[in-house]
Amino acid sequence: GGQPRNVQPFSDEDASIETMSLCSGFSDPASFTEDGPEVDEEGTQEDLEYKLKGFIDLTLDKSAKTRQAALESLKSAFSSKILYEFIMERRMTLTDSIERCIKKGKSDEQCAAAGLACLLCVQMGSGIESEEIFKTLGPVLKKIVCDGTASIQARQACATCLGICCFIVIDDITELYSTMECLENIFTKAYQRDRDTNGVSSTHNTVLHISALLAWTLLLTICPMNEVKKKIEMHLHKLPNLLSCDDLNMRIAAGETLALLFELARETDADFFYEDMDLLTEKLRALATDGNKHRAKVDKRKQRSVFRDVLRAVEERDFPTEMVKFGPERMYIDCWVKKQTYDTFKDILGSGMQYHLQSNDFLRNVFELGPPVMLDAAALKTMKISRFERHLYNSAAFKARTKARSKCRDKRADVGEFF
């Protein structure tokens, strides 16, 4: 290839300037400075678009290193702000570049291209344009996922991308079933592993099986109920075998999928009965109280936390509600289907998840948040807390916390003072 070109990556500074100039109505009030200089919105937008156009051109560069850097920079931009109009004009160019990088690139470049494809569909939302993107990229992604000679990392990234893009754009039920079948062919191989006395052994393919299982589970949440019943009958008796895998992430993925399957099964049939319930709850309880010394403390803590929730879901039909804050809004995650969907998009968007929840129409529709909340300058000003007030509040909270902890640590608080 040619000599690598000097690529200036899309930085956090670019993101903060553009987010403030374009979407100040959505920003967290605490992020505003007291006396910040005025920003030339039109100029900043032009600079951003010029920079992004350069990155799109560099995805066709001869140097693999340059192409990958350009893909990563575009991913950073797409996850940190809404660029619908800019992308709409260049969606075919972007799609062609992604297709070329997935087909001809090496492992890291394929992973970056698959990640960018996810974000491209997240930006475009569900519509004809996204369907055109998926028609082009879908067959390429499936080919890589099923290609045993491709790198595991590339297959893993393509499996995740396939599930997310299908979730966003699919309108054809036969294509949905075809995609799920492709993913099933991957993760069901974990069922077939030779079992020793310790259970299912982990292999270098485990990360691929995990990604395929999670992508398949995401698509299951949008299936018709009759198809959901078929899938539950097919997998509910086999998934518990994966709880014995020596890979922590596989155990967690299998456990959360089981909780979701039980939730869906009980929605379709209030009197749903599982024959091996005692054996399953025994396995889940063992994982929720696991104290094996050969496992890392962090892993045990994470596993116990997850499987306590899974056990409650299977035994008591209960879900520990979580609250997500973004700007002035709140969203409650109150079921496993919602948790699975939220976790999937959070993995893709990273730190940009909160911003997209505030202003991305597609994500707001998925989580039933309604149209974006527009706040004018006056409303933002009333919500803003001055730096001095924040300092006073933090100081008071620190003193109260220190005092409370000191009492707990001081033995004299228990026995009293002696004179």
C-alpha positions in Angstrom: 0.0 0.0 0.0 0.9 3.7 -0.1 2.5 5.8 2.6 0.2 6.4 5.6 -1.3 9.9 5.6 -1.4 12.1 8.6 -5.0 11.7 10.0 -6.1 14.0 12.7 -8.6 12.0 14.7 -12.0 13.3 15.6 -11.4 14.6 19.2 -13.5 15.2 22.3 -12.9 18.9 21.8 -14.6 18.7 18.4 -17.5 16.9 19.9 -17.9 19.3 22.8 -17.8 22.4 20.5 -20.2 21.0 18.0 -22.6 19.6 20.6 -22.8 22.9 22.4 -23.3 24.9 19.1 -25.9 22.6 17.5 -27.7 21.0 20.5 -27.4 23.4 23.4 -31.1 22.8 24.0 -30.4 19.2 24.9 -27.2 19.7 26.9 -26.9 19.1 30.6 -27.2 22.5 32.4 -24.2 21.8 34.6 -22.0 21.6 31.4 -22.5 25.3 30.6 -19.8 27.7 31.7 -20.6 30.8 33.6 -19.3 33.3 31.1 -18.4 31.3 28.0 -17.6 33.1 24.7 -20.1 33.1 21.9 -19.7 30.3 19.3 -20.0 30.9 15.6 -22.5 28.1 14.9 -22.5 28.4 11.1 -18.7 28.4 11.0 -18.3 25.5 13.4 -20.8 23.4 11.4 -18.9 24.1 8.2 -15.6 23.2 9.9 -17.1 19.9 11.2 -18.5 18.9 7.9 -15.3 19.7 6.1 -13.4 17.5 8.5 -15.9 14.6 8.2 -15.7 14.9 4.4 -12.0 14.4 4.7 -12.4 11.3 6.8 -14.9 9.8 4.3 -12.4 10.4 1.5 -9.6 8.7 3.6 -11.7 5.5 3.9 -10.6 4.9 0.3 -6.9 5.5 1.0 -4.3 2.9 -0.1 -2.9 2.7 3.5 -4.8 0.3 5.8 -3.7 2.3 8.8 -5.1 5.5 7.3 -8.4 3.9 6.4 -8.8 2.4 9.9 -8.0 5.8 11.6 -10.6 7.5 9.3 -13.2 4.9 10.2 -12.5 5.3 14.0 -12.8 9.1 13.6 -16.2 8.8 11.8 -17.4 6.4 14.6 -16.5 8.9 17.2 -18.4 11.7 15.4 -21.5 9.5 14.7 -21.7 8.4 18.3 -21.3 11.9 19.8 -23.8 13.9 17.8 -26.8 13.7 15.4 -25.7 14.2 11.7 -28.8 13.1 9.9 -28.8 15.6 7.1 -25.0 15.3 6.5 -25.2 11.5 6.3 -28.4 11.5 4.2 -26.5 13.2 1.4 -23.5 10.8 1.6 -25.1 7.5 2.7 -24.3 5.6 -0.5 -20.7 6.8 -0.4 -20.4 5.7 3.2 -22.1 2.4 2.5 -19.7 1.7 -0.4 -16.7 2.5 1.8 -17.9 0.3 4.6 -18.6 -2.6 2.2 -15.2 -2.3 0.7 -13.4 -2.2 4.1 -15.3 -5.2 5.3 -14.6 -7.2 2.2 -11.0 -6.4 1.6 -9.7 -5.1 5.0 -7.9 -7.0 7.7 -9.3 -7.8 11.1 -9.1 -4.4 12.8 -10.3 -2.6 9.8 -13.3 -4.9 9.4 -14.2 -4.4 13.1 -14.0 -0.6 12.7 -16.1 -0.8 9.5 -18.8 -3.0 11.2 -19.0 -0.6 14.1 -19.4 2.3 11.7 -22.2 0.5 9.9 -24.1 0.1 13.2 -23.8 3.8 13.9 -24.8 4.7 10.4 -28.1 2.8 10.9 -28.6 4.3 14.3 -28.2 7.8 12.8 -30.6 7.0 9.9 -33.2 5.3 12.0 -35.8 3.0 10.5 -36.8 4.0 7.0 -36.2 3.3 3.3 -32.7 4.7 3.3 -31.6 2.3 6.1 -33.2 -0.6 4.3 -31.1 0.2 1.3 -28.0 0.2 3.5 -28.9 -3.1 5.0 -29.7 -4.7 1.6 -26.1 -3.8 0.6 -24.3 -4.7 3.8 -26.5 -7.6 5.1 -25.1 -10.3 2.7 -21.5 -9.1 3.3 -21.9 -9.3 7.0 -23.5 -12.7 6.9 -20.7 -14.0 4.7 -18.0 -12.8 7.2 -20.0 -14.2 10.2 -20.1 -17.7 8.5 -16.6 -17.6 7.1 -14.5 -19.9 9.3 -11.3 -18.5 7.8 -12.0 -14.9 8.9 -10.6 -13.6 12.2 -12.8 -14.3 15.3 -12.8 -10.5 16.1 -14.1 -9.6 12.7 -16.8 -12.3 12.8 -17.8 -11.2 16.3 -18.1 -7.5 15.2 -20.1 -8.5 12.1 -22.5 -10.7 14.2 -23.2 -7.7 16.5 -23.6 -5.4 13.5 -25.9 -7.8 11.7 -28.2 -8.0 14.8 -28.3 -4.3 15.4 -28.8 -3.2 11.8 -31.6 -5.9 11.3 -33.3 -4.7 14.5 -33.3 -1.1 13.3 -34.3 -1.4 9.6 -36.0 -4.7 9.0 -39.5 -4.6 7.7 -39.5 -8.0 5.9 -40.3 -10.8 8.4 -38.6 -13.4 6.2 -35.3 -11.4 6.3 -35.6 -11.2 10.1 -36.0 -15.0 10.3 -33.1 -15.5 7.9 -30.8 -13.3 10.0 -31.8 -15.1 13.2 -31.1 -18.4 11.6 -27.6 -17.2 10.6 -26.9 -16.2 14.2 -28.4 -19.4 15.5 -26.0 -21.5 13.4 -23.2 -19.8 15.2 -24.1 -19.8 18.9 -25.8 -23.3 18.9 -22.3 -24.7 18.2 -21.6 -23.9 21.9 -24.3 -26.5 22.7 -22.3 -29.2 20.9 -19.0 -28.7 22.7 -17.6 -31.9 24.3 -18.4 -31.7 28.0 -15.9 -32.7 30.7 -16.5 -33.1 34.4 -16.3 -29.3 34.9 -18.9 -28.5 32.2 -18.7 -26.8 28.9 -15.1 -25.8 28.0 -14.3 -22.3 26.7 -12.7 -22.1 23.3 -11.3 -19.3 21.2 -14.7 -19.2 19.5 -16.5 -18.3 22.7 -16.5 -14.5 22.1 -18.1 -15.2 18.7 -20.8 -17.4 20.3 -21.5 -14.7 22.9 -22.0 -11.9 20.3 -24.2 -14.1 18.1 -26.3 -15.1 21.1 -26.8 -11.5 22.3 -27.6 -10.3 18.7 -30.1 -13.2 18.3 -31.7 -12.4 21.7 -32.1 -8.7 20.6 -33.9 -9.8 17.4 -36.1 -12.2 19.4 -37.6 -9.2 21.2 -39.2 -8.0 18.0 -40.5 -11.4 16.7 -44.2 -12.2 16.5 -45.5 -14.2 19.5 -45.9 -17.5 17.5 -42.3 -17.4 16.5 -41.2 -16.5 20.0 -43.0 -19.7 21.3 -41.1 -21.8 18.7 -37.7 -20.3 19.7 -38.4 -20.8 23.4 -39.3 -24.5 22.8 -36.2 -24.9 20.8 -33.6 -23.3 23.1 -35.0 -23.1 26.7 -33.8 -26.7 27.5 -30.4 -26.2 25.9 -29.3 -22.8 27.2 -28.8 -24.0 30.8 -25.9 -26.1 29.6 -24.0 -22.8 28.8 -24.2 -21.8 32.5 -21.4 -24.4 33.1 -19.0 -22.7 30.6 -15.8 -21.6 32.2 -16.0 -18.2 30.5 -17.7 -15.6 32.7 -19.1 -13.6 29.9 -20.7 -16.7 28.4 -22.3 -17.6 31.7 -23.7 -14.1 32.1 -25.0 -13.9 28.5 -26.7 -17.3 28.9 -28.2 -16.3 32.3 -29.6 -13.0 31.0 -31.0 -14.7 27.9 -32.7 -17.3 30.1 -34.3 -14.5 32.2 -35.5 -12.8 29.0 -36.9 -16.1 27.6 -38.8 -16.7 30.8 -40.2 -13.2 30.7 -41.4 -13.6 27.1 -42.8 -17.1 27.8 -44.9 -15.8 30.7 -46.2 -12.9 28.5 -47.4 -15.4 25.9 -48.8 -17.9 28.5 -49.5 -16.8 32.1 -49.5 -20.4 33.2 -46.2 -21.2 31.6 -44.6 -24.3 33.2 -40.9 -25.3 32.9 -40.3 -29.0 33.7 -36.7 -28.7 35.0 -37.3 -25.7 37.1 -35.8 -27.2 40.3 -32.5 -28.1 38.5 -32.3 -24.7 36.8 -32.9 -22.7 40.0 -30.3 -24.9 41.8 -27.8 -23.9 39.1 -28.7 -20.3 39.2 -28.5 -20.2 43.0 -25.0 -21.8 42.9 -23.8 -19.1 40.5 -25.5 -16.3 42.6 -23.5 -17.5 45.7 -20.4 -18.7 43.9 -17.3 -18.6 46.2 -14.7 -20.6 44.2 -11.3 -19.4 45.2 -9.8 -20.0 41.8 -11.9 -17.2 40.3 -11.0 -13.5 40.5 -12.9 -11.5 43.1 -14.1 -9.0 40.5 -15.5 -11.8 38.4 -17.2 -13.4 41.3 -18.7 -10.1 42.4 -20.0 -9.4 38.9 -21.4 -12.9 38.5 -23.2 -13.0 41.8 -24.8 -9.6 41.1 -26.1 -10.7 37.7 -27.3 -14.1 38.8 -29.2 -12.8 41.8 -31.3 -10.8 39.4 -31.6 -13.7 37.0 -32.7 -16.0 39.9 -35.3 -13.5 41.0 -36.6 -13.3 37.4 -36.9 -17.1 37.0 -38.3 -17.8 40.5 -40.3 -14.8 41.5 -41.0 -13.1 38.1 -39.3 -10.0 39.5 -37.1 -7.4 37.9 -35.0 -4.8 39.8 -36.0 -1.5 38.1 -33.1 0.8 37.1 -33.3 4.5 36.4 -31.3 6.2 33.6 -30.9 10.0 33.8 -30.2 12.1 30.7 -30.5 15.8 30.8 -33.7 16.8 32.5 -35.3 13.4 31.7 -35.5 10.0 33.4 -36.1 6.6 31.9 -37.0 3.5 33.9 -35.8 0.1 32.8 -38.4 -2.2 34.2 -38.1 -5.5 32.2 -35.4 -7.8 30.7 -36.5 -6.9 27.1 -35.8 -3.2 27.8 -32.6 -4.0 29.6 -31.3 -6.1 26.7 -32.1 -3.3 24.2 -30.6 -0.6 26.3 -27.4 -2.5 27.0 -27.0 -3.3 23.2 -27.2 0.3 22.2 -25.1 1.5 25.1 -22.3 -0.8 24.0 -22.4 0.7 20.5 -22.8 4.4 21.4 -20.7 4.4 24.6 -20.6 7.9 26.2 -22.9 9.2 23.5 -25.8 7.1 24.7 -27.3 9.9 26.9 -27.0 12.4 24.1 -28.8 10.1 21.6 -31.5 9.3 24.1 -32.2 13.0 24.3 -32.2 13.8 20.6 -32.2 10.6 18.4 -35.8 10.1 17.2 -35.3 6.4 16.5 -34.0 5.6 20.0 -36.7 7.7 21.6 -39.3 5.7 19.7 -37.7 2.4 20.7 -37.9 3.4 24.4 -41.2 5.2 24.0 -39.9 8.5 25.2 -41.9 10.7 22.8 -40.5 13.6 20.8 -37.3 15.3 22.0 -37.7 17.8 24.8 -36.8 21.2 23.6 -35.5 23.6 26.3 -35.2 27.3 25.6 -32.4 29.5 27.0 -34.7 30.8 29.9 -35.5 27.3 31.0 -31.9 26.3 31.0 -30.9 29.3 33.0 -33.4 28.5 35.7 -32.0 24.9 35.9 -28.4 26.0 36.0 -26.6 26.0 39.3 -23.8 28.4 39.8 -20.3 27.2 40.5 -20.3 28.7 44.0 -23.5 27.0 44.9 -22.2 23.6 43.6 -19.1 24.1 45.8 -21.2 24.8 48.9 -23.4 21.8 48.3 -20.4 19.5 47.7 -18.6 20.8 50.8 -21.7 20.3 53.0 -22.2 16.8 51.6 -18.6 15.9 52.2 -18.7 17.1 55.8 -21.9 15.2 56.5 -20.5 12.0 55.0 -17.2 12.3 56.9 -19.1 12.8 60.2 -21.3 9.8 59.6 -18.4 7.6 58.7 -16.4 8.7 61.7 -19.2 7.7 64.1 -19.3 4.3 62.6 -15.6 3.8 62.8 -15.2 5.2 66.4 -15.5 2.4 68.9 -16.5 5.0 71.6 -19.7 5.6 69.8 -20.8 2.1 70.9 -19.5 2.0 74.5 -19.9 5.6 75.4 -17.4 7.8 77.2 -15.6 7.0 80.4 -14.7 9.6 83.0 
